[in-house]
Amino acid sequence: MDISKVLISKQISPLKNILQITTEEALYSLKEALKEFSLSVDFNMLSKEELEKLLSDYANAVVTYHHENYHQERAAFLRNEKILKKYGLTDEDFIMIDFT
């Protein structure tokens, strides 16, 4: 999956900064976290609003959580559980990525 193409298709600039990282870097980090847990979400399926919310929640998590063990990405996924369940993640997946 080409991260830049996903963002551009939603009319979100890949170079837009979220704190000190771009949307492209943020989405790449989220993709890598899913890969770490052998999970998959097709970001192409999310609406622009859903993807922007996920990216915004990731930015907030970067401020709140440390970067080890994908805590920032996992926090963003957990905050978007309802949305991501529409695109393939399950209750069991969320139990696995929950770090509380």
Backbone torsions as a table, in degrees:
resi	resn	phi	psi	omega
1	MET	NA	129.6	178.5
2	ASP	-89.0	110.2	-176.2
3	ILE	-59.6	-42.2	-179.8
4	SER	-59.7	-42.4	-179.0
5	LYS	-65.3	-38.0	177.9
6	VAL	-60.3	-49.8	-178.5
7	LEU	-63.3	-45.3	-179.1
8	ILE	-63.1	-38.2	179.7
9	SER	-64.7	-22.2	177.7
10	LYS	-98.2	7.1	-178.9
11	GLN	60.5	38.7	174.5
12	ILE	-113.2	124.9	-178.6
13	SER	-66.8	127.2	176.6
14	PRO	-63.6	-19.4	-177.8
15	LEU	-96.6	-1.2	178.0
16	LYS	-63.3	132.0	-178.7
17	ASN	-82.3	137.4	167.6
18	ILE	-115.8	107.8	-169.7
19	LEU	55.6	-116.5	-178.9
20	GLN	-104.8	12.6	178.7
21	ILE	-125.1	157.1	179.1
22	THR	-84.5	165.5	176.1
23	THR	-61.0	-35.4	179.1
24	GLU	-63.6	-45.0	178.4
25	GLU	-64.4	-39.0	179.7
26	ALA	-64.7	-47.3	-179.2
27	LEU	-66.0	-35.2	175.8
28	TYR	-62.4	-43.2	178.5
29	SER	-62.7	-41.0	177.9
30	LEU	-63.9	-41.8	178.4
31	LYS	-62.6	-43.1	179.5
32	GLU	-64.6	-36.9	177.8
33	ALA	-65.1	-42.5	176.2
34	LEU	-60.1	-43.1	179.6
35	LYS	-61.1	-40.6	179.3
36	GLU	-58.1	-34.4	-179.0
37	PHE	-99.5	14.5	-179.5
38	SER	54.7	41.3	178.5
39	LEU	-116.5	162.8	-179.2
40	SER	-146.7	136.0	171.4
41	VAL	-132.7	131.7	176.6
42	ASP	-85.1	99.7	-177.6
43	PHE	-61.5	-20.0	176.4
44	ASN	-62.4	-26.8	-176.5
45	MET	-78.4	-23.4	-179.2
46	LEU	-70.0	144.7	174.1
47	SER	-72.6	167.4	177.6
48	LYS	-57.3	-44.9	-177.8
49	GLU	-64.7	-40.6	178.9
50	GLU	-65.3	-42.9	-179.6
51	LEU	-67.5	-40.9	177.4
52	GLU	-63.2	-37.8	177.6
53	LYS	-65.0	-44.2	178.3
54	LEU	-60.1	-45.0	179.6
55	LEU	-65.8	-39.8	177.8
56	SER	-64.2	-43.2	178.3
57	ASP	-65.9	-34.2	175.5
58	TYR	-64.3	-43.9	178.5
59	ALA	-59.5	-42.7	178.0
60	ASN	-64.6	-37.4	179.8
61	ALA	-68.0	-32.3	177.9
62	VAL	-61.5	-35.5	178.9
63	VAL	-72.4	-35.8	-170.4
64	THR	-90.7	-37.6	-171.1
65	TYR	-113.5	152.8	175.4
66	HIS	-75.3	163.3	-172.7
67	HIS	-83.8	-9.5	-176.2
68	GLU	-72.5	147.5	176.3
69	ASN	55.6	30.2	176.8
70	TYR	58.6	31.4	-179.6
71	HIS	-59.8	-39.5	-178.7
72	GLN	-64.9	-47.4	-179.6
73	GLU	-66.0	-43.2	-179.8
74	ARG	-62.2	-39.0	177.5
75	ALA	-62.2	-40.9	178.3
76	ALA	-64.6	-41.4	177.7
77	PHE	-63.6	-44.5	-178.3
78	LEU	-63.5	-36.2	177.9
79	ARG	-70.4	-16.0	-178.2
80	ASN	-119.2	30.1	-176.9
81	GLU	-55.6	-46.7	-177.2
82	LYS	-60.9	-44.7	179.5
83	ILE	-64.0	-49.0	-173.4
84	LEU	-70.7	-24.5	175.0
85	LYS	-66.0	-28.9	177.1
86	LYS	-66.5	-21.0	-173.9
87	TYR	-114.2	20.7	168.2
88	GLY	120.4	-19.8	179.1
89	LEU	-76.6	150.4	-174.5
90	THR	-115.9	172.3	175.1
91	ASP	-55.7	-42.5	-179.9
92	GLU	-63.2	-37.7	177.4
93	ASP	-61.3	-42.6	-178.7
94	PHE	-70.7	-31.6	174.0
95	ILE	-64.0	-41.3	-179.1
96	MET	-65.1	-40.4	-175.9
97	ILE	-87.8	-10.1	179.2
98	ASP	-68.0	132.1	-177.0
99	PHE	-114.6	9.3	-179.6
100	THR	-83.3	NA	NA
